[in-house]
Amino acid sequence: MPFVGGGLLLLILTMTTSSFSPPPSTGILIIDGFSPFHSGLISDRLSSQNVGVVNALSLYMARGLERPDEVPPLDSSALKLFLQTINFPIAGVICESDAGLEFAEQLSCAIAELQPTLKHNNFNPARRDKFLLNQLLAKHNIPTVRQLLIRDENELIEALSVMKLPFILKPTHGVGSNNVHLCKTKHSVLSTFPKIKAANKWGTFNSPNDAVLVQEMAVGTEYAVDCVSKNGEHKLIAVWEYEKTDNGVGPFAYRRTGLLDDAAAAREIADYTFACLDALEVKWGMTHSEVIRDNQNPGGGMKIVEVNCRQHNAATGAICQICLACNALDAVIWSYLDSEEWDELPVYNINLKQHGCVVHFQCLVDGVVKSVNGIEEIEAMESVLEMEVYESFGVGEVVKKTLTIMNDAGWAVLIGEKDVVERDYRRIVELMSEMFETEEEMEM
């Protein structure tokens, strides 16, 4: 039941203890757990092992959903009352959303003051601020992109004199290439800067960006690196190769996220990522990092894009389990619960048993959807495990061209032999060119 603590009304959303006999000896606190592919799976796994689960919201999500009663307090006195309503100690805190990561980290530190056995990372803004991230890595002699932090147009003009075009303009905080711009001309830089500056800072309400990040454009292939850490010991779960395509809709439109079929490259990418995690003092939990590797460079020079202290947000769990015999969601449970499976997990989980990828459906047109084509053919493909076209791209919906992963039209998971997966993927790409038939939106 709701109770008052420290002036804040609190509510435990979900606490799966009533069916346990005996009661659990430990549990996990999940912040912003919305997805059945991520926190839903973790909750099911924990419950089956008689481990308690507490679900709650971050401050940002609670405000957006108008559910303030579902936020654990940061105040020590109120937090102590909150924890007393849970009849097991919290082993760790997992946050599913990008916007809730800062709050989750603050909450973990606050809980650790009351429950020293909590396994957590110390608070570090550099895990979310891309400028601070690169500054910190540079201090540790880890290769990074050249960057400048720009607060006004005078600093922007100065940046144009010292940074070679093309370069990237983006917020210091963000997700999914949102508001990230590749600027090739002085005009595009001058027109883009005020748009980013005026945009809302990620994870806040009505708070414009106080600065814009200018970064040199790293050359190479971009990879996603999924790791799990236990007390500073990092283990690689998977390396994914991104395929992005312009298609007339911009340079940040994802088309495929596929498991990397190059064990030597995966190990090298993992070692670079581990060094970044050490510099950031990441000791516990899942991380989803993005790295650009110059595959033409004999030394394989690498540059970090970002480090996210959360799960990979695509539907990757099933792919990893089938293709690599492990997934990050199970691994993070093993780490927090000190399970034997953690010790058995290799440091480099890189031996593919099958090939797998996520295909990102791109909408290549604007307008009102008249028909969605090719779906039955895709569903019947040999390597397609599952797929979804989002309801917002259904018949009658007003759609815009896919610019970033934030407005993908859906996805398909492909698993199988390499040639079969590649064949089906290429056919899906062909079908995407006419997947959405639209007509112009009529003015009312």
C-alpha positions in Angstrom: 0.0 0.0 0.0 1.1 3.6 -0.5 2.9 5.3 2.4 4.3 8.7 3.1 8.0 9.1 3.7 10.0 12.3 3.8 7.1 14.2 2.3 7.0 11.9 -0.8 4.2 9.4 -1.4 5.8 6.1 -2.5 4.5 3.0 -4.0 6.2 -0.3 -4.7 5.0 -1.2 -8.2 5.7 -4.9 -8.3 7.2 -7.0 -5.6 6.9 -10.7 -6.4 7.2 -12.0 -2.9 3.7 -13.3 -2.0 4.1 -16.5 -3.9 7.6 -17.3 -2.6 8.1 -19.9 0.0 10.4 -19.3 1.7 10.7 -15.6 1.1 13.6 -14.5 -1.1 16.9 -13.8 0.5 17.8 -11.2 -2.1 16.3 -9.2 -5.0 16.8 -6.8 -7.8 15.4 -3.3 -8.2 14.4 -2.6 -11.8 14.0 1.1 -12.9 11.8 1.9 -15.9 11.2 -1.8 -16.8 8.8 -1.6 -19.7 10.0 -4.1 -22.3 9.1 -7.8 -22.2 12.3 -8.4 -24.2 14.5 -6.9 -21.5 13.3 -6.3 -17.9 10.3 -8.7 -18.5 12.7 -11.5 -19.2 14.9 -10.6 -16.3 11.9 -10.5 -13.9 10.8 -14.0 -15.1 14.2 -15.4 -14.7 14.6 -14.0 -11.2 11.1 -15.1 -10.0 11.8 -18.6 -11.2 14.9 -18.6 -9.0 13.0 -17.3 -5.9 14.7 -14.0 -6.2 12.7 -10.9 -5.4 11.8 -8.2 -8.0 10.9 -4.6 -7.3 9.8 -2.4 -10.1 9.8 1.4 -9.9 10.2 4.5 -12.1 12.8 7.1 -12.5 12.0 10.8 -11.9 11.9 11.5 -15.6 9.6 8.7 -16.6 7.3 9.2 -13.6 6.8 12.8 -14.5 6.1 12.0 -18.1 3.7 9.2 -17.2 2.2 11.3 -14.4 2.9 8.6 -11.9 5.0 10.3 -9.2 4.1 7.8 -6.5 6.2 5.2 -8.2 9.6 6.8 -7.7 11.9 5.6 -4.8 13.2 8.5 -2.7 16.8 9.7 -2.7 16.5 11.2 0.7 18.1 8.9 3.2 15.3 8.9 5.8 12.6 8.3 3.2 14.7 5.7 1.4 15.2 3.8 4.6 11.4 3.5 5.1 11.1 2.4 1.4 13.7 -0.3 1.9 12.1 -1.5 5.1 8.9 -2.4 3.2 11.0 -4.8 1.1 11.6 -8.0 3.0 14.9 -8.8 1.3 18.1 -6.9 0.6 18.7 -5.4 -2.8 21.6 -7.0 -4.7 21.6 -4.6 -7.6 19.8 -1.9 -9.5 19.0 -2.3 -13.2 17.7 0.6 -15.4 16.2 -0.1 -18.8 15.7 3.5 -20.0 18.4 5.9 -21.2 16.6 8.8 -19.5 16.6 7.1 -16.1 20.2 6.1 -16.0 21.4 9.1 -14.0 18.6 8.7 -11.4 19.3 4.9 -11.2 23.0 5.6 -10.5 22.1 8.2 -7.8 19.6 5.7 -6.3 22.2 2.9 -6.2 24.7 5.1 -4.4 22.0 6.2 -1.9 20.9 2.6 -1.2 24.5 1.5 -0.8 24.8 4.0 2.1 22.0 1.9 3.9 22.8 -1.5 2.4 26.6 -1.8 2.0 26.2 -5.2 0.3 24.5 -3.6 -2.8 26.6 -4.1 -5.9 26.8 -0.8 -7.7 28.9 1.7 -9.6 29.9 5.0 -8.0 28.3 8.1 -9.5 30.1 9.4 -12.7 28.5 11.9 -15.1 31.0 11.0 -17.8 29.0 7.8 -18.4 26.2 9.9 -19.9 27.9 13.1 -21.1 29.8 12.5 -24.3 32.2 15.4 -23.9 33.2 14.4 -20.4 33.5 10.8 -21.6 36.1 11.7 -24.2 37.9 14.0 -21.8 38.2 11.2 -19.3 39.4 8.6 -21.8 42.0 11.0 -23.1 43.4 11.4 -19.6 43.9 7.6 -19.6 45.7 7.7 -23.0 42.8 6.0 -24.7 42.3 7.1 -28.3 39.3 9.4 -28.8 38.0 11.8 -31.4 39.0 15.4 -31.4 36.2 17.5 -29.9 35.2 21.0 -28.8 32.3 22.2 -26.6 30.5 25.1 -28.1 28.3 27.4 -26.1 27.6 30.3 -28.5 28.1 31.4 -32.1 31.4 33.1 -31.4 32.8 29.8 -30.2 31.3 28.1 -33.2 33.0 30.4 -35.6 36.3 29.7 -33.8 35.6 26.0 -34.1 35.2 26.3 -37.9 38.7 27.8 -38.0 40.4 24.9 -36.2 38.2 21.8 -37.0 38.3 20.4 -40.5 34.9 19.8 -42.2 33.0 17.5 -42.4 32.4 17.1 -38.7 29.6 16.0 -36.3 27.4 18.3 -34.3 25.4 16.7 -31.5 24.1 17.2 -28.0 26.3 16.1 -25.1 23.5 13.9 -23.9 21.4 11.8 -26.3 20.3 8.5 -27.6 19.8 6.7 -31.0 21.4 9.4 -33.2 18.7 11.8 -32.0 19.7 15.4 -33.1 23.1 14.1 -34.4 24.1 15.9 -37.6 26.9 15.4 -40.1 27.8 18.8 -41.3 29.7 19.1 -44.6 29.6 22.8 -45.2 29.9 26.0 -43.1 26.3 26.9 -43.9 25.1 23.5 -42.5 27.1 24.1 -39.3 25.7 27.6 -38.8 22.1 26.5 -39.5 22.3 23.3 -37.4 23.9 24.7 -34.3 20.9 26.9 -33.1 18.5 23.9 -33.7 20.5 21.6 -31.4 21.1 24.4 -28.8 17.3 25.1 -28.6 16.4 21.4 -28.4 15.5 19.9 -25.1 18.3 18.3 -23.2 17.8 14.5 -23.2 16.2 13.3 -20.0 14.9 16.7 -18.9 11.7 18.7 -19.3 11.8 22.2 -20.9 15.6 22.5 -20.4 17.5 23.4 -23.6 21.0 22.2 -24.3 23.5 24.6 -22.7 26.2 23.6 -25.2 26.7 21.7 -28.4 29.4 19.1 -29.0 31.6 19.4 -32.1 33.5 16.2 -32.9 35.7 15.1 -35.8 34.1 12.4 -37.9 35.7 9.1 -37.0 36.5 7.0 -40.1 35.5 3.3 -40.1 32.9 0.8 -39.3 30.7 1.2 -36.3 30.2 -1.6 -33.8 28.0 -2.2 -30.8 29.8 -3.9 -27.9 27.6 -5.6 -25.3 29.4 -6.4 -22.0 28.5 -7.5 -18.5 30.7 -6.6 -15.5 31.1 -8.2 -12.1 33.1 -6.3 -9.6 35.3 -4.8 -12.3 35.7 -8.0 -14.3 34.3 -7.5 -17.8 33.0 -10.1 -20.1 32.1 -9.7 -23.7 28.7 -11.0 -24.6 28.5 -9.9 -28.3 29.9 -7.6 -30.9 27.5 -6.3 -33.5 28.4 -4.6 -36.8 26.1 -1.7 -37.8 25.1 -1.2 -41.4 23.7 2.3 -41.9 22.5 3.7 -45.2 21.7 7.1 -46.6 18.9 6.0 -49.0 18.1 9.7 -49.4 17.0 9.9 -45.7 20.2 10.8 -43.9 23.4 9.1 -42.8 22.2 7.7 -39.5 19.4 5.4 -40.7 20.1 1.9 -39.4 19.4 -1.0 -41.8 21.1 -4.0 -40.1 22.6 -4.9 -36.7 24.5 -8.2 -37.2 26.8 -10.3 -35.1 30.4 -9.8 -36.1 31.9 -12.8 -37.9 35.5 -12.1 -37.1 36.8 -13.4 -33.8 40.1 -11.5 -34.0 38.5 -8.2 -34.6 35.9 -8.9 -31.9 38.6 -9.5 -29.4 40.4 -6.3 -30.3 37.2 -4.3 -30.1 36.4 -5.9 -26.8 39.8 -5.0 -25.3 39.5 -1.4 -26.3 36.0 -1.3 -24.8 37.2 -2.9 -21.6 39.8 -0.2 -21.3 37.0 2.4 -21.6 34.9 0.7 -19.0 37.9 0.7 -16.6 38.5 4.4 -17.1 34.8 5.0 -16.4 35.1 2.8 -13.3 32.3 0.6 -14.5 32.3 -2.3 -12.1 28.8 -3.8 -12.2 26.0 -4.3 -14.7 25.3 -4.4 -18.4 26.9 -1.9 -20.8 26.1 -1.2 -24.5 28.9 0.7 -26.0 29.5 1.9 -29.6 32.9 1.9 -31.2 34.2 3.0 -34.6 37.1 0.9 -35.9 39.1 2.0 -38.9 39.4 -1.4 -40.6 41.7 0.1 -43.3 44.2 1.0 -40.6 46.8 -1.8 -40.0 46.6 -1.0 -36.3 42.8 -1.1 -36.4 42.5 2.3 -34.7 39.4 2.7 -32.6 37.4 5.6 -31.2 34.5 5.4 -28.7 31.1 6.9 -29.7 29.4 6.3 -26.4 29.0 4.0 -23.4 25.5 3.2 -22.1 25.1 1.5 -18.7 22.1 -0.5 -19.9 21.0 -3.4 -22.1 21.2 -3.4 -25.9 17.8 -2.0 -26.8 17.2 -4.1 -29.9 15.6 -7.6 -29.7 19.0 -9.2 -29.4 18.5 -11.7 -26.5 17.2 -14.6 -28.6 19.8 -14.0 -31.3 22.7 -14.1 -28.7 21.3 -17.2 -27.0 20.9 -19.2 -30.2 24.1 -17.9 -32.0 26.5 -17.5 -29.0 24.8 -19.7 -26.3 24.6 -16.7 -23.9 22.9 -13.4 -23.5 23.5 -10.3 -21.5 20.3 -10.5 -19.5 21.1 -13.9 -18.1 24.8 -12.9 -17.6 23.8 -9.8 -15.5 21.7 -12.0 -13.2 24.7 -14.4 -12.8 26.9 -11.5 -11.9 24.6 -10.0 -9.2 23.7 -13.4 -7.7 27.3 -14.8 -7.7 26.2 -17.8 -9.8 28.5 -20.5 -11.0 27.4 -19.8 -14.6 29.4 -16.5 -14.4 32.6 -18.3 -13.8 31.9 -20.6 -16.7 31.2 -17.7 -19.1 34.3 -17.0 -21.3 35.8 -13.5 -21.2 35.4 -13.3 -25.0 32.1 -14.8 -26.1 32.9 -14.7 -29.8 32.5 -18.2 -31.3 29.4 -18.0 -33.6 27.3 -21.2 -33.8 24.9 -19.6 -36.3 24.7 -16.2 -37.9 22.1 -13.7 -36.8 21.0 -10.1 -37.2 18.3 -7.6 -36.6 17.0 -5.9 -39.8 15.6 -2.4 -39.2 12.7 -1.7 -41.5 13.1 1.8 -43.0 10.3 3.9 -44.3 11.5 5.6 -47.4 8.4 7.9 -48.1 6.3 10.5 -46.4 2.5 10.7 -46.4 -0.5 8.6 -45.4 0.0 4.8 -45.6 -2.2 3.2 -48.3 -0.7 -0.2 -48.1 2.1 -2.2 -46.4 3.7 -4.6 -48.9 5.9 -7.7 -48.7 5.1 -8.7 -45.2 3.9 -12.2 -46.0 7.0 -12.9 -48.1 9.3 -11.8 -45.2 7.4 -13.9 -42.7 7.9 -17.0 -44.9 11.6 -16.5 -45.3 13.8 -19.4 -44.0 15.9 -17.4 -41.6 13.2 -15.1 -40.2 12.6 -16.0 -36.5 10.2 -13.2 -35.8 9.3 -9.7 -37.1 7.1 -6.7 -36.4 5.9 -3.7 -38.3 5.0 -1.0 -35.8 1.3 0.1 -35.6 2.3 3.7 -36.2 3.3 2.6 -39.7 0.0 0.8 -40.5 -2.6 1.7 -43.1 -4.1 5.1 -42.5 -1.1 6.3 -40.4 0.8 9.5 -41.2 4.5 8.6 -41.6 7.8 10.3 -42.2 11.0 8.9 -43.7 13.2 7.0 -41.4 16.1 9.3 -40.3 17.4 7.4 -37.3 16.8 4.3 -35.2 14.3 6.4 -33.3 11.8 6.2 -36.2 12.4 2.8 -37.6 9.2 1.2 -39.1 9.8 -2.2 -37.5 12.2 -5.0 -37.4 12.9 -8.6 -38.3 15.2 -11.1 -36.5 17.2 -13.4 -38.9 19.1 -16.5 -37.7 20.6 -19.3 -39.7 23.5 -20.3 -41.9 25.5 -17.3 -43.2 24.5 -17.6 -46.8 20.8 -18.0 -46.0 20.8 -15.0 -43.6 22.6 -12.9 -46.2 20.2 -14.0 -49.0 17.1 -13.2 -47.0 18.5 -9.9 -45.8 19.2 -8.7 -49.4 15.7 -9.7 -50.4 14.2 -7.7 -47.4 16.3 -4.7 -48.5 14.7 -5.0 -52.0 11.2 -5.2 -50.5 11.8 -2.2 -48.3 12.0 0.0 -51.4 8.2 -0.5 -51.8 7.2 -1.6 -48.4 5.1 1.5 -47.6 2.9 2.9 -50.3 1.6 6.4 -49.3 -0.5 9.2 -50.6 -0.1 12.9 -49.6 -1.5 13.9 -46.3 -4.7 15.9 -47.0 -5.0 19.3 -45.3 -8.0 19.7 -43.0 
